[in-house]
Amino acid sequence: MMRRSIRPICCGYSNRCDFLMTDFIYAPPDAAPVILHEDHELVFVDKPAGLLSVPGKGAHMADCLIARLRGVFPEILLVHRLDLDTSGVMVFARTPHAQRHLGLQFEKRQTRKTYIARVAGQVQARSGHVDLPLTVDWPNRPRQMVCHDTGRSAQTDWALMRHEDTGSRLRLMPVTGRSHQLRVHMLAIGHPILGDPLYACGAARAYPRLMLHAKELRLRHPDGGRGVTISAPVPF
């Protein structure tokens, strides 16, 4: 049987949403980053929605989380990223050793990340597993899409927390860490994340922000290997 690529479709009439990246205006929040934990090797931060993790293209997108942190921690080094629209726990390294140590943990899938999401519709199952490979949707980038031919393996575990008036609240546990993975996987099972400007449309998009938050991050400390778990309160 022929396998094919599946672009994320936000409505039943077109494979293009009416949102265009040319409409985007970068207006990051003014609030200072909230430091959740710091020590001689690591800094954990609660990234706000709307702020880039690293600089974008052009001077108008230079303001970002790592740039703000360098005002306090000049030596800080990048380990991983969160999408512009996603809030929650990020970890940064303060030494090259810590950066290498954490980089290997992320590469070998030894970290554990838990996200909270509000999604459209009443999810019926109590839990599930999504195993759909992803690749960039070049004609519509930065969107990603499911592609069984050229996509990279992407897996997400999820659990229903409760039903809400506007949808359902889920706990998402990504096994892999592909770009837009949680957003495309939720759309693929018929429940786009509320407020998503790329993959939701209509009433599901009419929210002030993407309803996706990196709630908790578990990893091994680069100094001695002890387990560390840091969480950030859910803002929605």
Secondary structure, DSSP 8 states (H G I E B T S, - for coil): ----EE---SSSS-SS-S--GGG-------S--EEEEE-SSEEEEEE-TT--SS--SSGGG---HHHHHHTT-TT-B------TT-EEEEEEESSHHHHHHHHHHHHTT-SEEEEEEEEES---SSEEEEE--EEE-GGGTT-EEEETTT-B--EEEEEEEEEETTEEEEEEEESS--TTHHHHHHHHTT--BTT-TTT--GGGG-SSS--EEEEEEEEE-TTT--EEEEE-----
